[in-house]
Amino acid sequence: MGRYAAALEDLTYLVEQGEATVDVYFYRGSCYFALEEYEQAIQDWDAALALEPDNTTVLANRAITYQQIESFENALVDYLAILEQVPDAVSIYKNVGDIYFQLEDYQSAIDAYSQAIALDPLQTNALFNRGIVYIEIENLDAAIADFKAVIALEPEHSEAHKRLADAYYLSDKIQQAVYEYNLAIELNPSDVIALFNLGRAHTLLGNADLAIGYYDRAIELYPEFVMALNNRGELLLRIGEIDRALVDFEQASQLDPEDPLALYNLGLASYYKAEYDAAIEYFNQSLTLNAENLDSYYQRGLSYFQLGEYALAIADWVYVIEQYPEYAQAYYSIGLAHYFQEEYEQAIEFFTQTLAFDARHGFAYYFRANTYMVLSEYALAIEDFTQAIVLETELGQAYYNRAVAYYQSGYRYKAIDDFEKVLVTSEDSELIAQTEKIIADLKAAP
């Protein structure tokens, strides 16, 4: 930096002596730029352009400086002025594309990058950046084509492999995404984002162990990666590693106390540990930061339900339905709350609404059938237990309960047939023993 300070002193002396020229202002502006004194640099380049308005070198340097301070509109004016004089300036078209991208004028960005590529088909920077824009506007096929073109020209372009993987991922072509992310990591083993995205891709493919491994590597490289901690914790929770998941969620929350997802996940982990009061507190904190997360309301309702606070649980689930009327599980949970409060007509109403949104909700059929049993509506119960069995829900108990319904309806042999199915579908030793005795009694009866 010392040489720039010395040069500044000499150039400033010339300006003060009235000997300033375009070159003097240009070089002093360049010194200011090197020292990151951007406003002074712009002032000198303004002075140079006052002397020579069409100097494209000065225009280019001022445009770059405007970009540096994020004055994108001013940068665009300068770049377009250059193109009026040099219409085949490939790098300037590329820079114009960058400016339009920052201004979120995506079609103009594409047009500028396309002009650069037309002038120089080997312009990989323009191809790469146009691919980024195509991802932004969700033209994923075009993005894939551009990133492939970059890789054809530069096979070891790790960012192109990663971005191609992103485009495949967003196109639900997960296997292709995994392949390209792996290539990106081979070229750049410390690419934290590629490792993170491989974790996401393997999660979608159902490869929990592989996903956790990639999250491990990402977190090892970047221990403060909150999203990776949350994602790894969610996978650990899914495979029953609740305590390890809690460690991840706690670390994520410590790193970013304003992260509602970490607090939500802490609520989930507490729920799975049957620590319902703690879960409710975490869901409350998460909702303070993000009141629009309906899952937080739903899960808080489940925690209230486990504590027997049915009114509070129902209130949360009703709110969820008000915001998202097709949230089938919320209807089902309200039905359960009414069922356990022996409010059977309301329970049937909500189980029925559940099935209107999710006709394959086996537990809604199962519990509606149980409700019909309480009301001695055996024919309706049989219909619902049959649907639950088709959907393989609580098979042993569903066969047992349908058998009871058949027996109460006077269908003794159908009852025996269902009781015998209990023996091959249930793993509940007490239920099996009870069923064997009932079968023996029924067969012994005249």
Backbone torsions as a table, in degrees:
resi	resn	phi	psi	omega
1	MET	NA	-22.6	-177.7
2	GLY	-61.3	-36.4	-178.6
3	ARG	-68.4	-31.7	177.7
4	TYR	-69.3	-37.6	179.4
5	ALA	-64.7	-40.4	179.5
6	ALA	-66.6	-42.7	178.6
7	ALA	-62.9	-40.0	178.6
8	LEU	-59.7	-41.8	-179.0
9	GLU	-61.6	-45.1	-179.5
10	ASP	-65.5	-44.4	-177.7
11	LEU	-68.1	-37.0	178.5
12	THR	-65.3	-36.8	176.8
13	TYR	-59.3	-42.9	179.2
14	LEU	-63.1	-40.5	179.3
15	VAL	-63.6	-45.3	-178.2
16	GLU	-65.5	-27.3	178.9
17	GLN	-85.3	3.1	179.7
18	GLY	75.6	21.2	-178.3
19	GLU	-107.2	21.8	-178.2
20	ALA	-70.9	134.1	174.9
21	THR	-123.4	178.5	175.6
22	VAL	-56.5	-44.2	-177.8
23	ASP	-64.8	-40.3	179.4
24	VAL	-61.1	-49.6	178.5
25	TYR	-62.9	-38.9	-178.9
26	PHE	-62.2	-49.1	-175.7
27	TYR	-71.1	-34.7	177.0
28	ARG	-68.1	-39.2	174.9
29	GLY	-59.8	-38.2	179.1
30	SER	-65.7	-37.5	176.6
31	CYS	-64.7	-44.4	177.4
32	TYR	-59.8	-40.6	179.8
33	PHE	-61.9	-45.3	-180.0
34	ALA	-61.4	-30.9	178.5
35	LEU	-88.2	5.9	179.0
36	GLU	63.4	27.6	174.2
37	GLU	-100.4	77.1	-166.0
38	TYR	-69.9	-37.6	-178.9
39	GLU	-64.0	-41.0	177.3
40	GLN	-65.3	-36.8	178.3
41	ALA	-61.1	-45.5	-179.3
42	ILE	-62.8	-40.0	178.7
43	GLN	-60.2	-41.2	179.1
44	ASP	-68.5	-39.0	179.6
45	TRP	-71.5	-29.9	171.7
46	ASP	-60.2	-43.3	-179.4
47	ALA	-65.6	-40.2	178.9
48	ALA	-63.3	-41.5	-178.7
49	LEU	-73.0	-24.6	174.3
50	ALA	-64.9	-31.0	178.3
51	LEU	-83.6	-33.6	-175.9
52	GLU	-143.8	82.3	-171.3
53	PRO	-59.5	-25.1	-175.2
54	ASP	-99.3	15.4	-178.7
55	ASN	-73.7	103.9	-173.7
56	THR	-68.8	-29.5	178.7
57	THR	-65.2	-44.2	178.0
58	VAL	-66.7	-41.8	178.0
59	LEU	-58.2	-42.7	-178.6
60	ALA	-64.5	-42.8	-179.8
61	ASN	-67.3	-37.9	178.0
62	ARG	-67.2	-38.8	178.5
63	ALA	-62.0	-42.8	179.0
64	ILE	-62.3	-39.0	-179.9
65	THR	-67.8	-40.8	175.6
66	TYR	-59.3	-40.3	176.1
67	GLN	-60.2	-42.1	-176.7
68	GLN	-60.2	-36.5	-179.3
69	ILE	-97.3	12.2	176.1
70	GLU	61.6	32.5	172.1
71	SER	-95.5	73.0	-167.5
72	PHE	-68.3	-36.6	179.7
73	GLU	-61.5	-42.6	178.6
74	ASN	-66.4	-39.1	177.9
75	ALA	-61.5	-41.9	-179.0
76	LEU	-61.4	-41.5	179.2
77	VAL	-57.8	-44.3	-178.6
78	ASP	-67.6	-43.1	-179.6
79	TYR	-63.8	-41.0	179.5
80	LEU	-66.7	-32.5	176.2
81	ALA	-64.8	-37.2	177.9
82	ILE	-65.6	-42.7	-178.0
83	LEU	-64.8	-27.5	176.1
84	GLU	-63.2	-31.4	-179.9
85	GLN	-93.3	-33.2	-176.9
86	VAL	-128.6	79.9	-173.2
87	PRO	-69.1	-8.7	178.5
88	ASP	-111.2	26.9	-179.7
89	ALA	-80.9	95.5	-174.2
90	VAL	-57.5	-49.1	-175.4
91	SER	-63.7	-30.4	179.5
92	ILE	-70.6	-40.5	175.6
93	TYR	-59.9	-40.1	178.2
94	LYS	-61.7	-44.1	179.2
95	ASN	-65.4	-37.1	176.4
96	VAL	-62.1	-41.1	175.8
97	GLY	-59.2	-42.8	178.5
98	ASP	-60.2	-41.6	-179.8
99	ILE	-64.5	-47.5	180.0
100	TYR	-60.6	-36.0	177.6
101	PHE	-62.2	-44.7	178.9
102	GLN	-63.0	-32.1	179.5
103	LEU	-84.7	1.5	179.9
104	GLU	62.2	27.2	171.9
105	ASP	-97.7	80.5	-166.4
106	TYR	-69.9	-36.7	-179.7
107	GLN	-66.9	-40.4	177.2
108	SER	-64.5	-35.7	176.8
109	ALA	-62.6	-45.6	178.7
110	ILE	-60.5	-42.6	-179.5
111	ASP	-61.8	-42.4	-178.9
112	ALA	-67.4	-45.3	177.9
113	TYR	-62.0	-39.8	-179.7
114	SER	-63.5	-36.4	177.8
115	GLN	-65.9	-41.4	177.6
116	ALA	-61.7	-42.4	-178.7
117	ILE	-68.8	-36.9	178.3
118	ALA	-63.2	-37.3	178.9
119	LEU	-75.9	-31.8	-180.0
120	ASP	-145.0	93.6	-177.9
121	PRO	-60.9	-13.5	179.0
122	LEU	-93.5	9.7	-176.9
123	GLN	-77.2	84.3	-174.5
124	THR	-67.1	-31.9	179.5
125	ASN	-62.6	-41.9	178.8
126	ALA	-67.9	-41.0	177.5
127	LEU	-60.6	-46.7	-178.3
128	PHE	-62.0	-48.3	-177.4
129	ASN	-67.3	-33.5	176.4
130	ARG	-65.3	-36.8	175.6
131	GLY	-60.3	-39.3	176.8
132	ILE	-60.9	-42.7	179.7
133	VAL	-64.5	-41.8	179.3
134	TYR	-60.5	-37.8	175.1
135	ILE	-62.2	-42.5	-177.4
136	GLU	-59.7	-37.2	-178.4
137	ILE	-97.2	9.3	174.8
138	GLU	64.8	28.2	170.0
139	ASN	-92.8	77.6	-167.9
140	LEU	-72.2	-33.8	177.9
141	ASP	-62.6	-42.0	178.6
142	ALA	-66.4	-39.1	178.5
143	ALA	-62.0	-45.4	179.4
144	ILE	-59.1	-42.8	-179.8
145	ALA	-61.8	-43.1	-178.8
146	ASP	-66.4	-44.1	-178.7
147	PHE	-67.5	-34.8	175.2
148	LYS	-64.3	-37.8	178.9
149	ALA	-64.6	-40.2	177.2
150	VAL	-61.8	-45.3	-177.7
151	ILE	-66.3	-34.8	176.9
152	ALA	-61.8	-35.0	179.5
153	LEU	-84.1	-34.8	-179.1
154	GLU	-134.6	84.8	-174.7
155	PRO	-58.4	-22.7	-178.2
156	GLU	-102.2	23.6	177.4
157	HIS	-79.7	93.1	-172.6
158	SER	-62.0	-38.0	-179.5
159	GLU	-65.7	-34.6	178.1
160	ALA	-66.8	-40.6	176.3
161	HIS	-61.5	-42.5	-179.3
162	LYS	-65.4	-43.8	-178.8
163	ARG	-70.5	-33.4	173.8
164	LEU	-62.5	-41.3	176.5
165	ALA	-61.0	-41.9	177.7
166	ASP	-57.8	-44.3	-178.8
167	ALA	-64.9	-41.2	176.3
168	TYR	-62.9	-43.3	-179.6
169	TYR	-58.8	-46.4	-179.7
170	LEU	-69.1	-19.2	177.5
171	SER	-91.2	7.2	-177.7
172	ASP	63.2	25.2	174.1
173	LYS	-101.4	74.4	-166.5
174	ILE	-70.7	-39.2	179.8
175	GLN	-61.9	-43.3	177.1
176	GLN	-63.4	-37.0	178.3
177	ALA	-62.2	-45.1	180.0
178	VAL	-58.6	-43.8	-179.9
179	TYR	-58.9	-46.9	-177.3
180	GLU	-72.0	-36.7	176.1
181	TYR	-62.1	-39.5	178.4
182	ASN	-62.5	-41.1	177.1
183	LEU	-63.1	-40.6	178.8
184	ALA	-60.7	-41.5	-178.5
185	ILE	-71.9	-34.4	174.9
186	GLU	-59.9	-38.0	-179.4
187	LEU	-79.8	-29.1	-178.7
188	ASN	-143.6	84.1	-174.6
189	PRO	-61.2	-17.2	-178.9
190	SER	-99.1	17.4	179.2
191	ASP	-76.8	97.0	-174.7
192	VAL	-62.9	-40.6	-176.7
193	ILE	-67.6	-39.5	177.8
194	ALA	-63.8	-40.9	177.2
195	LEU	-62.6	-44.7	178.9
196	PHE	-59.8	-46.3	-178.1
197	ASN	-68.3	-30.6	172.9
198	LEU	-63.9	-37.3	175.1
199	GLY	-60.6	-43.5	178.6
200	ARG	-63.7	-43.4	-177.3
201	ALA	-64.4	-44.8	-180.0
202	HIS	-68.2	-27.3	174.0
203	THR	-62.7	-45.3	179.0
204	LEU	-64.2	-31.1	179.8
205	LEU	-82.2	-2.9	179.3
206	GLY	82.5	14.6	-179.4
207	ASN	-97.4	75.9	-173.3
208	ALA	-61.2	-44.1	-177.6
209	ASP	-62.8	-43.7	178.2
210	LEU	-63.5	-43.2	-179.7
211	ALA	-59.9	-46.5	179.5
212	ILE	-60.3	-39.5	178.9
213	GLY	-60.4	-42.1	179.2
214	TYR	-70.6	-36.9	174.7
215	TYR	-63.8	-38.2	176.3
216	ASP	-55.6	-47.5	-177.6
217	ARG	-65.9	-40.2	179.2
218	ALA	-63.8	-43.0	-177.8
219	ILE	-70.9	-33.5	176.8
220	GLU	-62.3	-39.2	178.8
221	LEU	-75.8	-31.9	-175.9
222	TYR	-139.2	82.6	-173.9
223	PRO	-60.3	-17.7	-178.1
224	GLU	-98.5	20.8	-177.5
225	PHE	-80.1	91.1	-172.9
226	VAL	-61.8	-43.6	-178.9
227	MET	-62.1	-39.7	179.3
228	ALA	-66.8	-39.1	177.1
229	LEU	-62.6	-44.4	178.3
230	ASN	-61.7	-45.9	-177.0
231	ASN	-65.9	-42.7	178.8
232	ARG	-64.4	-41.5	178.3
233	GLY	-60.4	-40.9	178.9
234	GLU	-62.0	-39.6	177.4
235	LEU	-67.2	-42.7	178.2
236	LEU	-60.9	-39.6	177.8
237	LEU	-63.0	-40.9	-178.0
238	ARG	-63.3	-34.5	-178.4
239	ILE	-95.8	11.3	173.8
240	GLY	88.6	6.3	178.7
241	GLU	-88.0	69.1	-169.8
242	ILE	-66.5	-43.1	-177.1
243	ASP	-65.9	-40.7	177.2
244	ARG	-65.2	-38.2	177.6
245	ALA	-62.1	-42.6	179.5
246	LEU	-58.1	-40.1	178.9
247	VAL	-60.0	-44.8	179.5
248	ASP	-63.5	-45.7	-177.9
249	PHE	-65.6	-39.3	178.9
250	GLU	-64.8	-41.4	178.7
251	GLN	-64.7	-42.2	178.5
252	ALA	-60.7	-42.4	-178.1
253	SER	-69.1	-35.4	177.0
254	GLN	-66.7	-39.6	-179.8
255	LEU	-68.8	-36.3	-179.5
256	ASP	-138.4	85.6	-178.1
257	PRO	-60.8	-16.0	-179.8
258	GLU	-95.2	10.5	-179.0
259	ASP	-86.3	107.2	-177.9
260	PRO	-67.1	-27.5	-178.8
261	LEU	-66.6	-41.9	178.9
262	ALA	-61.4	-41.7	178.7
263	LEU	-66.9	-40.5	176.4
264	TYR	-59.7	-45.2	-179.6
265	ASN	-65.9	-36.1	174.5
266	LEU	-62.0	-37.0	175.6
267	GLY	-62.9	-43.8	178.7
268	LEU	-60.8	-47.6	-178.4
269	ALA	-61.7	-41.2	178.0
270	SER	-63.7	-38.4	177.4
271	TYR	-60.7	-45.8	-178.7
272	TYR	-68.0	-20.8	174.7
273	LYS	-89.6	7.0	-179.4
274	ALA	63.6	25.1	175.7
275	GLU	-98.9	75.9	-167.2
276	TYR	-71.1	-35.9	177.9
277	ASP	-64.0	-43.3	178.2
278	ALA	-63.5	-40.3	179.0
279	ALA	-59.6	-45.1	-179.5
280	ILE	-60.3	-41.1	-179.8
281	GLU	-63.8	-42.1	178.5
282	TYR	-65.6	-41.7	178.4
283	PHE	-63.6	-37.9	177.0
284	ASN	-60.6	-45.3	-179.6
285	GLN	-64.3	-40.7	179.4
286	SER	-62.7	-41.8	-179.2
287	LEU	-68.8	-28.5	175.6
288	THR	-62.0	-34.6	-178.9
289	LEU	-88.9	-28.3	-179.9
290	ASN	-146.7	89.6	-176.3
291	ALA	-74.2	-4.1	-177.2
292	GLU	-96.1	-1.9	-178.9
293	ASN	-80.3	97.8	-177.1
294	LEU	-64.9	-27.8	179.0
295	ASP	-63.2	-32.8	177.8
296	SER	-65.0	-41.8	176.0
297	TYR	-63.7	-43.8	-177.8
298	TYR	-62.8	-47.2	-177.9
299	GLN	-68.8	-34.0	175.2
300	ARG	-63.5	-39.0	176.1
301	GLY	-59.2	-41.5	177.7
302	LEU	-61.9	-38.0	179.5
303	SER	-66.3	-44.9	175.4
304	TYR	-58.5	-41.3	-179.3
305	PHE	-58.9	-45.0	-178.9
306	GLN	-65.3	-26.5	177.5
307	LEU	-87.0	1.4	-179.0
308	GLY	77.7	12.6	178.5
309	GLU	-90.4	71.5	-171.5
310	TYR	-64.9	-37.5	-178.2
311	ALA	-64.0	-43.0	178.5
312	LEU	-66.9	-38.5	178.4
313	ALA	-62.1	-47.8	-179.1
314	ILE	-62.1	-38.7	179.7
315	ALA	-60.0	-43.0	178.2
316	ASP	-64.1	-43.2	-176.8
317	TRP	-70.9	-34.4	175.7
318	VAL	-63.6	-40.8	177.7
319	TYR	-61.1	-42.6	178.6
320	VAL	-57.8	-45.6	-178.5
321	ILE	-66.0	-37.0	177.8
322	GLU	-61.0	-36.1	-179.8
323	GLN	-82.7	-32.6	-176.2
324	TYR	-141.1	86.4	-171.9
325	PRO	-60.8	-13.8	-178.6
326	GLU	-100.6	15.6	-180.0
327	TYR	-76.9	85.2	-171.0
328	ALA	-58.3	-40.3	-175.6
329	GLN	-64.1	-28.9	178.5
330	ALA	-67.9	-41.2	175.9
331	TYR	-60.1	-44.5	-179.5
332	TYR	-59.7	-45.1	-177.5
333	SER	-65.6	-38.4	175.7
334	ILE	-63.1	-40.1	176.3
335	GLY	-58.6	-43.6	178.4
336	LEU	-62.0	-43.3	-179.6
337	ALA	-59.6	-42.9	177.5
338	HIS	-66.5	-38.7	-179.8
339	TYR	-60.0	-46.2	-177.1
340	PHE	-75.0	-13.7	172.8
341	GLN	-95.5	7.7	179.6
342	GLU	61.9	31.0	175.5
343	GLU	-100.8	76.7	-163.6
344	TYR	-71.5	-38.5	-179.9
345	GLU	-63.7	-42.2	177.7
346	GLN	-65.9	-37.2	178.8
347	ALA	-60.2	-46.8	179.5
348	ILE	-60.2	-41.2	-179.8
349	GLU	-58.2	-45.6	-176.2
350	PHE	-77.5	-32.7	174.3
351	PHE	-64.5	-37.9	178.7
352	THR	-65.4	-40.5	177.1
353	GLN	-65.5	-36.6	175.7
354	THR	-55.6	-48.4	-176.1
355	LEU	-69.8	-22.6	176.2
356	ALA	-66.8	-30.0	179.9
357	PHE	-98.4	-22.8	-179.6
358	ASP	-143.3	92.2	-174.6
359	ALA	-70.6	-8.0	179.6
360	ARG	-109.5	23.2	179.5
361	HIS	-83.2	93.1	-174.3
362	GLY	-60.3	-37.9	-178.1
363	PHE	-70.2	-29.2	175.7
364	ALA	-64.9	-42.6	175.2
365	TYR	-62.6	-44.0	-175.1
366	TYR	-62.1	-48.2	-176.8
367	PHE	-77.7	-28.7	174.0
368	ARG	-66.4	-37.7	176.6
369	ALA	-62.3	-43.8	178.2
370	ASN	-61.3	-37.0	178.3
371	THR	-65.9	-42.8	176.4
372	TYR	-60.5	-36.1	179.3
373	MET	-61.1	-44.3	-179.5
374	VAL	-60.6	-34.5	-178.4
375	LEU	-88.9	6.3	179.9
376	SER	62.4	26.0	175.5
377	GLU	-92.6	73.0	-168.2
378	TYR	-68.4	-36.6	-179.6
379	ALA	-62.9	-43.9	177.7
380	LEU	-66.8	-37.4	177.9
381	ALA	-61.9	-43.2	-179.4
382	ILE	-60.6	-42.6	179.2
383	GLU	-60.0	-44.7	-177.2
384	ASP	-72.4	-39.7	176.7
385	PHE	-61.6	-36.2	178.3
386	THR	-61.8	-42.9	178.4
387	GLN	-65.6	-39.2	178.4
388	ALA	-62.9	-39.4	179.2
389	ILE	-66.9	-42.2	177.3
390	VAL	-57.9	-37.2	-178.9
391	LEU	-88.5	7.7	175.6
392	GLU	57.1	47.0	-179.9
393	THR	-106.5	122.2	177.9
394	GLU	46.1	52.5	-168.8
395	LEU	-52.9	-52.4	-176.5
396	GLY	-58.2	-49.4	-178.8
397	GLN	-69.5	-34.4	178.7
398	ALA	-64.9	-43.3	176.3
399	TYR	-63.2	-41.3	-179.8
400	TYR	-61.8	-48.7	-177.0
401	ASN	-67.0	-35.9	177.8
402	ARG	-67.5	-35.2	177.3
403	ALA	-60.8	-42.4	178.0
404	VAL	-63.2	-41.1	179.0
405	ALA	-63.9	-42.5	176.3
406	TYR	-60.4	-44.7	-178.2
407	TYR	-62.6	-43.6	179.6
408	GLN	-65.9	-23.2	179.5
409	SER	-91.2	1.2	177.5
410	GLY	90.5	11.2	-179.8
411	TYR	-101.0	80.0	-173.1
412	ARG	-63.3	-45.2	-175.4
413	TYR	-72.1	-34.4	173.7
414	LYS	-64.3	-36.3	178.0
415	ALA	-63.8	-46.2	179.4
416	ILE	-60.4	-41.6	-179.9
417	ASP	-59.7	-43.8	179.6
418	ASP	-69.5	-39.5	178.1
419	PHE	-59.9	-39.3	178.7
420	GLU	-66.0	-31.2	177.2
421	LYS	-70.0	-26.3	175.8
422	VAL	-59.2	-39.1	-175.4
423	LEU	-63.1	-26.5	-177.4
424	VAL	-104.4	-4.5	-178.6
425	THR	-116.0	-19.0	-176.4
426	SER	-96.4	147.2	173.2
427	GLU	-110.2	8.5	-178.9
428	ASP	-88.2	108.4	-174.7
429	SER	-62.7	-36.9	179.5
430	GLU	-67.3	-41.9	178.9
431	LEU	-64.2	-39.5	-179.7
432	ILE	-64.7	-45.0	-179.8
433	ALA	-62.5	-43.5	179.1
434	GLN	-62.5	-41.0	-178.5
435	THR	-67.2	-40.1	179.0
436	GLU	-60.6	-39.6	178.7
437	LYS	-66.5	-41.7	-180.0
438	ILE	-63.7	-43.1	179.8
439	ILE	-60.5	-44.8	-179.9
440	ALA	-61.2	-43.0	-179.5
441	ASP	-65.3	-42.5	-177.9
442	LEU	-66.0	-39.6	-178.6
443	LYS	-72.5	-27.0	179.8
444	ALA	-81.5	-18.9	-177.8
445	ALA	-68.3	145.7	-179.8
446	PRO	-68.0	NA	NA
